[in-house]
Amino acid sequence: MEILSKIIIGLIAFIHIYILWFEIFAWTSRGPKVFRSFPKDLFEPTKAMAANQGLYNGFLAAGLIWSFFIGDPEWQNNVALFFLTCVTIAGIYGTLTADKKIFFVQALPAILGIILIQLK
């Protein structure tokens, strides 16, 4: 369970690093290809908003990566659980307000990570 939970945490951190990159650096170039239902003329005006969201995703990734460097196993789990819970809440909120796919990309992997940590 230990290795599997670390793999899931690493995968979630990687996903959030990708989201950071996408929302900060590729919002106007790749965004219209990914979010086809979002009006194309709104990508440029929402560039700063998307970058702000990307920064928050970067903080989530940083917290998950930080958990790998904590020596005390109990604190390592606590920090990982905190950030996985943040990802879960953000994923559920995004599912309810933006796109149903967000649940499967963000919330579900984080829930799996929480379960794996609890099973250790």
Residue pairs with C-beta under 8 A, 6 or more apart in sequence:
1 116
1 119
1 120
2 120
4 116
5 80
5 113
5 116
5 117
5 120
6 68
8 109
8 112
8 113
8 116
9 64
9 67
9 68
9 80
9 84
9 113
10 64
10 68
11 109
12 64
12 84
12 87
12 106
12 109
12 110
12 113
13 60
13 61
13 64
13 65
14 61
15 105
15 106
15 109
16 57
16 58
16 60
16 61
16 64
16 87
17 57
17 58
17 61
19 54
19 57
20 54
20 55
20 57
20 58
20 61
21 54
22 30
22 31
22 34
22 54
23 50
23 51
23 53
23 54
23 57
24 50
24 51
24 54
24 55
24 58
27 43
27 46
27 47
27 50
27 51
27 54
28 43
28 44
28 47
31 38
31 43
31 50
32 38
32 40
32 43
56 90
60 83
60 86
60 87
60 90
63 79
63 82
63 83
63 86
64 80
64 83
64 84
64 87
66 79
67 76
67 79
67 80
67 83
68 76
70 76
70 79
77 117
77 120
80 113
80 117
81 114
81 117
84 110
84 111
84 113
84 114
84 117
85 110
85 114
87 106
87 107
87 109
87 110
88 106
88 107
88 110
88 111
88 114
90 106
90 107
91 102
91 103
91 105
91 106
91 107
91 108
91 110
92 103
92 107
94 102
94 103
94 106
94 107
95 102
95 103
95 107
